[in-house]
Amino acid sequence: MRRRAAIYNNKVLAGYLEKTKEGEYLFQYDEEYLANSETSAISLTLPKSEKIYRSKVLFPFFFGLLSEGVNKLTQCRLLKIDEEDHFSLLMKTAKIDTIGAITVKELSE
């Protein structure tokens, strides 16, 4: 099952994060975001580029948006999410009120 999320930087659509049915993670910048010279990369590890970034694990930048310790356990219990399902946890907890400029919005297929 393929799952996707829209990634926003300061409320501007920056790109798309996907988890493929094979479990691979993909990130690609939105074309308009790339073309805008006023926008910056969302992370030093994900510089603005037309290429599709690929990873076998959730990109460290996105993993860093997740809670840790007791907060993570509480969120997983309340949201009924497996503690190891980092993608679901990201989509359910990073849509509002994040520490930085990045927010995540789950996309339905």
ABEGO torsion letter per residue (X at the ends): XBBBBBBBBGGBBAEBBBBBAAGBBBBBBBAAAAABAABBBABAABBBBABBBBBABBBAAAAAABBBEAAAAAAAAAAGBBAABAAAAAAAAAABGBABABBBBBBBX
